[in-house]
Amino acid sequence: MKFEGIICPMISPFTADEKIYADGVKSLIEFLHENGVNGIFVCGTYGLGPAMSIDERKRIAELAVEYASGNMDVIIHVGSSNVDTSIELAKHAEDVGADAVASTPPFYYKYDDDGVYNFFKSLIEKVDIPVFVYNIPPRVGYGITPSLLKRIADEGARGIKDTSGDIILFYQFMMAVKSRDFKFFVGTERLMLPSMIAGGHGCVAGLSNAFPEIIIEFYKMLKNGRYKEAVERQFFIIELRDIMYSVPNIPATYAVLKLRGIDVGYPKPPHKPLSDEELERLKLRLREKNLL
């Protein structure tokens, strides 16, 4: 596996009675594969991993590996506020055949650099598959610094998903870690253009759940040097993302997939489906862009 291209932080389908919806996982992964998505990032922010029980996270991981069938990279997010939980999830991911795991730093408490370093060191030592660092300061409460990333990379981490939204920080990460084997993924499609021009390996793009073909075409523009087209597409994608965020964005992803004929069930509570008013507002704005 290359760990390159568009990685979808896939949503996690549930039934109306709050059970994991295996058929929904299968339908979503088939839809993503058919549209050229290179990999899936499982149980992350879009995937509602931190809102699930350990058993639910394990089951989603198992289904993701089964239905990806070796056609896409499968990266399982194992972040937790408890180190032992993260290690347990990482070992399980390796056992069921995932290609890599990723983790945020432990959240809720703000740990110093040594604490975060020791967390990732423990994780790296416990599994033989690649470990990715997931930097998402708004959710964790603090961020990874370039110097800390270098320490973790020197310990054996294989890449970063940076969802800081700070392109300068992303560049500083690239400057700090020079290993050719280390993968740099930006965690938002809003920054695909500047990150990939600088040598980033791809994007973990939330919009690729509902509109994978748009994100894949954008990626191809960037890979093929079609930069004038890519600038226009970047602006369009920022606008599309703003539309999806004009209502609760994770439930909006479930709604749009349903409108596109992909049955992914429901988000896990306390997330809830869009209200009728929110859905109509979203449909109107997407139709104005000829996207429905």
BALOBA-1460 file (C-alpha; in Angstrom, 3 decimals):
// residues 292
<rec num="1" residu="m" x="0.000" y="0.000" z="0.000"/>
<rec num="2" residu="k" x="1.210" y="3.463" z="-0.851"/>
<rec num="3" residu="f" x="-0.483" y="5.661" z="1.777"/>
<rec num="4" residu="e" x="-0.924" y="8.293" z="-0.886"/>
<rec num="5" residu="g" x="-3.816" y="10.126" z="-2.490"/>
<rec num="6" residu="i" x="-7.303" y="10.664" z="-1.131"/>
<rec num="7" residu="i" x="-8.063" y="8.983" z="2.170"/>
<rec num="8" residu="c" x="-11.728" y="9.169" z="3.177"/>
<rec num="9" residu="p" x="-12.401" y="9.674" z="6.898"/>
<rec num="10" residu="m" x="-15.454" y="7.520" z="6.475"/>
<rec num="11" residu="i" x="-18.589" y="7.960" z="8.521"/>
<rec num="12" residu="s" x="-19.788" y="5.019" z="10.615"/>
<rec num="13" residu="p" x="-23.259" y="3.725" z="9.683"/>
<rec num="14" residu="f" x="-25.679" y="2.845" z="12.481"/>
<rec num="15" residu="t" x="-29.270" y="1.643" z="12.442"/>
<rec num="16" residu="a" x="-32.168" y="3.617" z="13.872"/>
<rec num="17" residu="d" x="-31.937" y="1.504" z="17.033"/>
<rec num="18" residu="e" x="-28.240" y="2.375" z="17.477"/>
<rec num="19" residu="k" x="-26.675" y="-0.842" z="16.200"/>
<rec num="20" residu="i" x="-23.746" y="-0.938" z="13.792"/>
<rec num="21" residu="y" x="-25.161" y="-1.179" z="10.267"/>
<rec num="22" residu="a" x="-22.879" y="-3.634" z="8.461"/>
<rec num="23" residu="d" x="-24.688" y="-3.297" z="5.117"/>
<rec num="24" residu="g" x="-24.232" y="0.450" z="5.339"/>
<rec num="25" residu="v" x="-20.486" y="0.060" z="5.882"/>
<rec num="26" residu="k" x="-20.321" y="-2.233" z="2.851"/>
<rec num="27" residu="s" x="-22.338" y="0.145" z="0.650"/>
<rec num="28" residu="l" x="-20.214" y="3.131" z="1.610"/>
<rec num="29" residu="i" x="-16.888" y="1.383" z="1.027"/>
<rec num="30" residu="e" x="-18.054" y="0.074" z="-2.345"/>
<rec num="31" residu="f" x="-19.159" y="3.600" z="-3.313"/>
<rec num="32" residu="l" x="-15.797" y="5.060" z="-2.311"/>
<rec num="33" residu="h" x="-13.839" y="2.367" z="-4.142"/>
<rec num="34" residu="e" x="-15.912" y="2.758" z="-7.310"/>
<rec num="35" residu="n" x="-15.104" y="6.467" z="-7.301"/>
<rec num="36" residu="g" x="-11.352" y="5.975" z="-6.967"/>
<rec num="37" residu="v" x="-10.742" y="6.738" z="-3.290"/>
<rec num="38" residu="n" x="-7.307" y="5.451" z="-2.285"/>
<rec num="39" residu="g" x="-7.941" y="4.634" z="1.356"/>
<rec num="40" residu="i" x="-10.202" y="4.952" z="4.358"/>
<rec num="41" residu="f" x="-9.548" y="6.479" z="7.775"/>
<rec num="42" residu="v" x="-11.802" y="4.619" z="10.193"/>
<rec num="43" residu="c" x="-13.269" y="5.754" z="13.537"/>
<rec num="44" residu="g" x="-11.850" y="9.256" z="13.312"/>
<rec num="45" residu="t" x="-13.775" y="12.494" z="13.770"/>
<rec num="46" residu="y" x="-16.225" y="11.880" z="10.911"/>
<rec num="47" residu="g" x="-16.349" y="8.229" z="11.963"/>
<rec num="48" residu="l" x="-17.401" y="9.156" z="15.516"/>
<rec num="49" residu="g" x="-14.780" y="6.866" z="17.026"/>
<rec num="50" residu="p" x="-14.449" y="8.808" z="20.299"/>
<rec num="51" residu="a" x="-18.233" y="8.506" z="20.774"/>
<rec num="52" residu="m" x="-18.186" y="4.707" z="20.503"/>
<rec num="53" residu="s" x="-17.537" y="1.902" z="22.929"/>
<rec num="54" residu="i" x="-14.376" y="-0.149" z="22.494"/>
<rec num="55" residu="d" x="-16.421" y="-3.059" z="21.114"/>
<rec num="56" residu="e" x="-18.138" y="-0.806" z="18.583"/>
<rec num="57" residu="r" x="-14.811" y="0.585" z="17.418"/>
<rec num="58" residu="k" x="-13.435" y="-2.919" z="17.011"/>
<rec num="59" residu="r" x="-16.463" y="-4.043" z="15.012"/>
<rec num="60" residu="i" x="-16.285" y="-1.077" z="12.634"/>
<rec num="61" residu="a" x="-12.575" y="-1.810" z="12.146"/>
<rec num="62" residu="e" x="-13.333" y="-5.442" z="11.323"/>
<rec num="63" residu="l" x="-16.000" y="-4.504" z="8.797"/>
<rec num="64" residu="a" x="-13.803" y="-1.863" z="7.183"/>
<rec num="65" residu="v" x="-10.964" y="-4.324" z="6.624"/>
<rec num="66" residu="e" x="-13.366" y="-6.997" z="5.365"/>
<rec num="67" residu="y" x="-15.144" y="-4.784" z="2.841"/>
<rec num="68" residu="a" x="-12.076" y="-2.884" z="1.670"/>
<rec num="69" residu="s" x="-10.775" y="-6.312" z="0.607"/>
<rec num="70" residu="g" x="-7.257" y="-5.079" z="-0.017"/>
<rec num="71" residu="n" x="-8.466" y="-2.518" z="-2.578"/>
<rec num="72" residu="m" x="-7.764" y="0.505" z="-0.390"/>
<rec num="73" residu="d" x="-5.448" y="1.409" z="2.466"/>
<rec num="74" residu="v" x="-7.242" y="0.977" z="5.790"/>
<rec num="75" residu="i" x="-6.047" y="3.222" z="8.619"/>
<rec num="76" residu="i" x="-7.793" y="2.733" z="11.958"/>
<rec num="77" residu="h" x="-7.919" y="5.629" z="14.379"/>
<rec num="78" residu="v" x="-7.229" y="4.380" z="17.921"/>
<rec num="79" residu="g" x="-6.979" y="7.665" z="19.810"/>
<rec num="80" residu="s" x="-8.283" y="7.716" z="23.366"/>
<rec num="81" residu="s" x="-7.743" y="9.531" z="26.632"/>
<rec num="82" residu="n" x="-6.525" y="6.184" z="27.998"/>
<rec num="83" residu="v" x="-3.212" y="4.753" z="26.771"/>
<rec num="84" residu="d" x="-4.197" y="1.142" z="27.412"/>
<rec num="85" residu="t" x="-7.370" y="1.575" z="25.341"/>
<rec num="86" residu="s" x="-5.378" y="2.960" z="22.421"/>
<rec num="87" residu="i" x="-2.941" y="0.043" z="22.610"/>
<rec num="88" residu="e" x="-5.784" y="-2.476" z="22.789"/>
<rec num="89" residu="l" x="-7.455" y="-0.948" z="19.731"/>
<rec num="90" residu="a" x="-4.147" y="-0.804" z="17.856"/>
<rec num="91" residu="k" x="-3.370" y="-4.460" z="18.528"/>
<rec num="92" residu="h" x="-6.869" y="-5.405" z="17.417"/>
<rec num="93" residu="a" x="-6.508" y="-3.372" z="14.217"/>
<rec num="94" residu="e" x="-3.271" y="-5.158" z="13.427"/>
<rec num="95" residu="d" x="-4.801" y="-8.546" z="14.186"/>
<rec num="96" residu="v" x="-7.743" y="-8.028" z="11.820"/>
<rec num="97" residu="g" x="-5.517" y="-6.876" z="8.953"/>
<rec num="98" residu="a" x="-5.527" y="-3.077" z="8.984"/>
<rec num="99" residu="d" x="-2.710" y="-1.435" z="7.045"/>
<rec num="100" residu="a" x="-1.946" y="1.177" z="9.721"/>
<rec num="101" residu="v" x="-3.249" y="2.847" z="12.837"/>
<rec num="102" residu="a" x="-3.424" y="6.514" z="13.704"/>
<rec num="103" residu="s" x="-3.894" y="8.288" z="16.989"/>
<rec num="104" residu="t" x="-4.461" y="11.704" z="18.390"/>
<rec num="105" residu="p" x="-2.446" y="12.540" z="21.471"/>
<rec num="106" residu="p" x="-4.401" y="11.560" z="24.605"/>
<rec num="107" residu="f" x="-7.106" y="14.165" z="25.073"/>
<rec num="108" residu="y" x="-8.972" y="15.987" z="27.842"/>
<rec num="109" residu="y" x="-5.831" y="16.692" z="29.895"/>
<rec num="110" residu="k" x="-3.081" y="18.813" z="28.369"/>
<rec num="111" residu="y" x="0.109" y="16.760" z="28.403"/>
<rec num="112" residu="d" x="3.605" y="18.089" z="27.918"/>
<rec num="113" residu="d" x="5.833" y="16.974" z="25.051"/>
<rec num="114" residu="d" x="7.438" y="14.171" z="27.046"/>
<rec num="115" residu="g" x="4.031" y="12.760" z="27.953"/>
<rec num="116" residu="v" x="2.859" y="12.794" z="24.329"/>
<rec num="117" residu="y" x="6.164" y="11.348" z="23.133"/>
<rec num="118" residu="n" x="5.890" y="8.486" z="25.631"/>
<rec num="119" residu="f" x="2.300" y="7.825" z="24.550"/>
<rec num="120" residu="f" x="3.302" y="7.403" z="20.906"/>
<rec num="121" residu="k" x="6.448" y="5.478" z="21.837"/>
<rec num="122" residu="s" x="4.306" y="2.939" z="23.691"/>
<rec num="123" residu="l" x="1.960" y="2.642" z="20.724"/>
<rec num="124" residu="i" x="4.771" y="2.202" z="18.200"/>
<rec num="125" residu="e" x="6.411" y="-0.472" z="20.339"/>
<rec num="126" residu="k" x="3.224" y="-2.527" z="20.652"/>
<rec num="127" residu="v" x="2.369" y="-2.987" z="16.941"/>
<rec num="128" residu="d" x="4.293" y="-3.848" z="13.800"/>
<rec num="129" residu="i" x="2.073" y="-1.923" z="11.369"/>
<rec num="130" residu="p" x="2.702" y="1.789" z="10.684"/>
<rec num="131" residu="v" x="1.574" y="4.352" z="13.259"/>
<rec num="132" residu="f" x="0.385" y="7.787" z="12.114"/>
<rec num="133" residu="v" x="0.150" y="10.890" z="14.283"/>
<rec num="134" residu="y" x="-3.227" y="12.629" z="14.130"/>
<rec num="135" residu="n" x="-2.862" y="16.325" z="14.947"/>
<rec num="136" residu="i" x="-6.233" y="17.964" z="15.561"/>
<rec num="137" residu="p" x="-5.826" y="20.679" z="18.220"/>
<rec num="138" residu="p" x="-9.474" y="21.902" z="18.244"/>
<rec num="139" residu="r" x="-10.670" y="18.452" z="19.333"/>
<rec num="140" residu="v" x="-7.761" y="17.379" z="21.547"/>
<rec num="141" residu="g" x="-7.218" y="20.731" z="23.250"/>
<rec num="142" residu="y" x="-3.563" y="21.096" z="22.299"/>
<rec num="143" residu="g" x="-1.374" y="20.378" z="19.296"/>
<rec num="144" residu="i" x="1.766" y="18.630" z="18.152"/>
<rec num="145" residu="t" x="4.788" y="20.867" z="17.556"/>
<rec num="146" residu="p" x="7.278" y="20.292" z="14.728"/>
<rec num="147" residu="s" x="10.044" y="19.424" z="17.185"/>
<rec num="148" residu="l" x="7.813" y="16.884" z="18.937"/>
<rec num="149" residu="l" x="6.789" y="15.348" z="15.606"/>
<rec num="150" residu="k" x="10.461" y="14.855" z="14.761"/>
<rec num="151" residu="r" x="11.011" y="13.028" z="18.057"/>
<rec num="152" residu="i" x="8.026" y="10.767" z="17.397"/>
<rec num="153" residu="a" x="9.157" y="10.168" z="13.813"/>
<rec num="154" residu="d" x="12.631" y="9.261" z="15.028"/>
<rec num="155" residu="e" x="10.933" y="6.705" z="17.283"/>
<rec num="156" residu="g" x="9.300" y="5.092" z="14.245"/>
<rec num="157" residu="a" x="6.048" y="6.908" z="13.403"/>
<rec num="158" residu="r" x="5.328" y="6.739" z="9.687"/>
<rec num="159" residu="g" x="3.221" y="9.806" z="8.973"/>
<rec num="160" residu="i" x="0.939" y="12.587" z="10.116"/>
<rec num="161" residu="k" x="-2.617" y="13.630" z="9.451"/>
<rec num="162" residu="d" x="-2.592" y="17.341" z="10.237"/>
<rec num="163" residu="t" x="-6.017" y="18.865" z="10.834"/>
<rec num="164" residu="s" x="-4.755" y="22.035" z="12.462"/>
<rec num="165" residu="g" x="-5.911" y="24.128" z="9.487"/>
<rec num="166" residu="d" x="-2.566" y="25.933" z="9.617"/>
<rec num="167" residu="i" x="-0.653" y="25.564" z="6.343"/>
<rec num="168" residu="i" x="2.471" y="27.164" z="7.803"/>
<rec num="169" residu="l" x="2.502" y="24.543" z="10.551"/>
<rec num="170" residu="f" x="2.075" y="21.834" z="7.915"/>
<rec num="171" residu="y" x="5.130" y="23.192" z="6.103"/>
<rec num="172" residu="q" x="7.048" y="23.260" z="9.396"/>
<rec num="173" residu="f" x="6.196" y="19.595" z="9.922"/>
<rec num="174" residu="m" x="7.629" y="18.854" z="6.475"/>
<rec num="175" residu="m" x="10.764" y="20.824" z="7.285"/>
<rec num="176" residu="a" x="11.218" y="19.033" z="10.628"/>
<rec num="177" residu="v" x="10.895" y="15.442" z="9.345"/>
<rec num="178" residu="k" x="13.092" y="14.633" z="6.366"/>
<rec num="179" residu="s" x="12.574" y="10.863" z="6.142"/>
<rec num="180" residu="r" x="11.506" y="9.727" z="2.679"/>
<rec num="181" residu="d" x="9.303" y="7.084" z="4.316"/>
<rec num="182" residu="f" x="7.285" y="9.596" z="6.342"/>
<rec num="183" residu="k" x="3.881" y="10.509" z="4.895"/>
<rec num="184" residu="f" x="2.344" y="13.979" z="5.166"/>
<rec num="185" residu="f" x="-1.433" y="14.209" z="4.869"/>
<rec num="186" residu="v" x="-3.385" y="17.401" z="5.300"/>
<rec num="187" residu="g" x="-6.616" y="16.769" z="7.170"/>
<rec num="188" residu="t" x="-8.874" y="19.156" z="5.270"/>
<rec num="189" residu="e" x="-9.697" y="19.535" z="1.601"/>
<rec num="190" residu="r" x="-9.543" y="23.314" z="2.134"/>
<rec num="191" residu="l" x="-5.744" y="23.083" z="2.044"/>
<rec num="192" residu="m" x="-5.172" y="20.453" z="-0.631"/>
<rec num="193" residu="l" x="-3.759" y="22.933" z="-3.148"/>
<rec num="194" residu="p" x="-0.997" y="24.484" z="-1.010"/>
<rec num="195" residu="s" x="-0.164" y="21.234" z="0.794"/>
<rec num="196" residu="m" x="0.235" y="19.097" z="-2.294"/>
<rec num="197" residu="i" x="2.157" y="21.695" z="-4.298"/>
<rec num="198" residu="a" x="4.672" y="21.648" z="-1.433"/>
<rec num="199" residu="g" x="5.015" y="17.868" z="-1.624"/>
<rec num="200" residu="g" x="2.255" y="16.536" z="0.614"/>
<rec num="201" residu="h" x="1.218" y="12.971" z="-0.096"/>
<rec num="202" residu="g" x="-2.519" y="13.560" z="-0.137"/>
<rec num="203" residu="c" x="-5.536" y="14.557" z="1.890"/>
<rec num="204" residu="v" x="-7.842" y="12.978" z="4.451"/>
<rec num="205" residu="a" x="-10.864" y="14.727" z="2.995"/>
<rec num="206" residu="g" x="-14.214" y="14.746" z="4.779"/>
<rec num="207" residu="l" x="-16.018" y="15.747" z="1.582"/>
<rec num="208" residu="s" x="-14.849" y="12.524" z="-0.046"/>
<rec num="209" residu="n" x="-17.586" y="10.702" z="1.878"/>
<rec num="210" residu="a" x="-20.408" y="12.400" z="-0.007"/>
<rec num="211" residu="f" x="-18.617" y="13.706" z="-3.111"/>
<rec num="212" residu="p" x="-15.629" y="11.413" z="-3.749"/>
<rec num="213" residu="e" x="-15.577" y="12.053" z="-7.485"/>
<rec num="214" residu="i" x="-15.085" y="15.791" z="-6.966"/>
<rec num="215" residu="i" x="-12.172" y="15.301" z="-4.587"/>
<rec num="216" residu="i" x="-10.565" y="12.621" z="-6.753"/>
<rec num="217" residu="e" x="-10.709" y="14.831" z="-9.834"/>
<rec num="218" residu="f" x="-9.119" y="17.654" z="-7.831"/>
<rec num="219" residu="y" x="-6.338" y="15.300" z="-6.738"/>
<rec num="220" residu="k" x="-5.717" y="14.311" z="-10.361"/>
<rec num="221" residu="m" x="-5.479" y="17.974" z="-11.373"/>
<rec num="222" residu="l" x="-2.801" y="18.537" z="-8.759"/>
<rec num="223" residu="k" x="-0.867" y="15.378" z="-9.611"/>
<rec num="224" residu="n" x="-0.904" y="16.239" z="-13.312"/>
<rec num="225" residu="g" x="0.143" y="19.866" z="-12.879"/>
<rec num="226" residu="r" x="-3.170" y="21.335" z="-14.038"/>
<rec num="227" residu="y" x="-2.774" y="24.178" z="-11.597"/>
<rec num="228" residu="k" x="-5.021" y="26.779" z="-13.214"/>
<rec num="229" residu="e" x="-7.920" y="24.332" z="-13.104"/>
<rec num="230" residu="a" x="-6.884" y="23.260" z="-9.624"/>
<rec num="231" residu="v" x="-7.092" y="26.805" z="-8.255"/>
<rec num="232" residu="e" x="-10.666" y="27.108" z="-9.522"/>
<rec num="233" residu="r" x="-11.525" y="23.696" z="-8.101"/>
<rec num="234" residu="q" x="-9.997" y="24.595" z="-4.717"/>
<rec num="235" residu="f" x="-12.256" y="27.641" z="-4.480"/>
<rec num="236" residu="f" x="-15.278" y="25.525" z="-5.457"/>
<rec num="237" residu="i" x="-14.423" y="22.897" z="-2.836"/>
<rec num="238" residu="i" x="-14.133" y="25.551" z="-0.131"/>
<rec num="239" residu="e" x="-17.580" y="26.796" z="-1.131"/>
<rec num="240" residu="l" x="-18.998" y="23.260" z="-1.163"/>
<rec num="241" residu="r" x="-17.536" y="22.594" z="2.267"/>
<rec num="242" residu="d" x="-19.157" y="25.785" z="3.564"/>
<rec num="243" residu="i" x="-22.500" y="24.505" z="2.255"/>
<rec num="244" residu="m" x="-22.064" y="21.174" z="4.053"/>
<rec num="245" residu="y" x="-21.139" y="23.051" z="7.236"/>
<rec num="246" residu="s" x="-24.152" y="25.382" z="6.990"/>
<rec num="247" residu="v" x="-26.004" y="22.607" z="8.846"/>
<rec num="248" residu="p" x="-24.492" y="20.012" z="11.236"/>
<rec num="249" residu="n" x="-21.868" y="18.625" z="8.881"/>
<rec num="250" residu="i" x="-21.633" y="14.995" z="9.985"/>
<rec num="251" residu="p" x="-25.408" y="14.369" z="9.811"/>
<rec num="252" residu="a" x="-25.341" y="16.280" z="6.507"/>
<rec num="253" residu="t" x="-22.933" y="13.685" z="5.121"/>
<rec num="254" residu="y" x="-25.357" y="10.857" z="5.940"/>
<rec num="255" residu="a" x="-28.201" y="12.844" z="4.356"/>
<rec num="256" residu="v" x="-26.366" y="13.592" z="1.113"/>
<rec num="257" residu="l" x="-25.260" y="9.993" z="0.704"/>
<rec num="258" residu="k" x="-28.884" y="8.887" z="1.125"/>
<rec num="259" residu="l" x="-29.951" y="11.435" z="-1.493"/>
<rec num="260" residu="r" x="-27.308" y="9.949" z="-3.801"/>
<rec num="261" residu="g" x="-28.726" y="6.454" z="-3.308"/>
<rec num="262" residu="i" x="-26.182" y="5.174" z="-0.761"/>
<rec num="263" residu="d" x="-27.878" y="3.809" z="2.345"/>
<rec num="264" residu="v" x="-25.590" y="4.540" z="5.288"/>
<rec num="265" residu="g" x="-28.233" y="4.537" z="7.985"/>
<rec num="266" residu="y" x="-27.841" y="7.002" z="10.816"/>
<rec num="267" residu="p" x="-25.121" y="8.638" z="12.895"/>
<rec num="268" residu="k" x="-24.558" y="7.366" z="16.411"/>
<rec num="269" residu="p" x="-26.396" y="9.403" z="19.071"/>
<rec num="270" residu="p" x="-26.184" y="11.956" z="20.512"/>
<rec num="271" residu="h" x="-25.684" y="12.993" z="16.889"/>
<rec num="272" residu="k" x="-29.041" y="12.997" z="15.144"/>
<rec num="273" residu="p" x="-30.295" y="13.229" z="11.564"/>
<rec num="274" residu="l" x="-30.905" y="16.635" z="10.057"/>
<rec num="275" residu="s" x="-34.250" y="18.217" z="10.763"/>
<rec num="276" residu="d" x="-36.659" y="18.594" z="7.837"/>
<rec num="277" residu="e" x="-35.854" y="22.296" z="7.677"/>
<rec num="278" residu="e" x="-32.095" y="21.696" z="7.693"/>
<rec num="279" residu="l" x="-32.400" y="19.030" z="5.010"/>
<rec num="280" residu="e" x="-34.465" y="21.256" z="2.713"/>
<rec num="281" residu="r" x="-32.024" y="24.129" z="3.166"/>
<rec num="282" residu="l" x="-29.105" y="21.851" z="2.328"/>
<rec num="283" residu="k" x="-30.850" y="20.362" z="-0.721"/>
<rec num="284" residu="l" x="-31.655" y="23.839" z="-2.055"/>
<rec num="285" residu="r" x="-28.059" y="25.022" z="-1.820"/>
<rec num="286" residu="l" x="-26.668" y="21.836" z="-3.384"/>
<rec num="287" residu="r" x="-29.171" y="22.034" z="-6.243"/>
<rec num="288" residu="e" x="-28.060" y="25.594" z="-6.900"/>
<rec num="289" residu="k" x="-24.596" y="24.094" z="-7.547"/>
<rec num="290" residu="n" x="-26.053" y="21.273" z="-9.692"/>
<rec num="291" residu="l" x="-24.841" y="18.705" z="-7.177"/>
<rec num="292" residu="l" x="-28.205" y="16.965" z="-6.694"/>
